[in-house]
C-alpha cells in the first residue's frame, strides 16, 4: 500500500483465532516451554483468554471463539501469538 510519502508500507493480515489455536497446541505439546522462574504476570496473561463454544441465538449455529470475559490483561499472550503469526509468515515452521 502506498503511504502518503510515496513509500510502500508492507503489511500482512492475520486471523487471530487460528493463530491462537496454533499457539495453544504448541504450548500443550511442549513445543513452547516457559522457564520455571517466568514472571507471575506472564502466567496470568497466558491464562487470560480461553476457547469457548458460542451459539448464535438466531441460527443455532455453534462456533468456537477465544474470549477474555473478565477483561484481564492479556498483552503478553498477544505478543506470543503475534510471534507465532510472524514465524508462520516467515515459514520458520509449518503448522498443518
Steps between C-alpha positions, in 0.01 A plus 500: 500500500629845414567728798444875484874551450490285188677208668351153513371382837521122515267307727324169531157417637470220754193330643554496876283201602680240283838631615388483865395138432847422364665666801282301740586174321871585507492573874296184571741288293805644677628669183502828693633482852506756775782510755416422861583858603267664247326805645161469664372757248597275208314208655190712555508648150536155341186386687297818442323367191323172450332318214123466528216379280250774424154439358334749267158568655334551161647215294602256774839467332790435735849637458812489713652833597768633731364727771620712787176553688663623819687781325828367638828627357615282212768710330773240544269231354442734204876538454542122499238439233636788287838325515337175387327689216828662393678164513230345281521791252879462486461122461715432808282193557201333343186457706265275307 
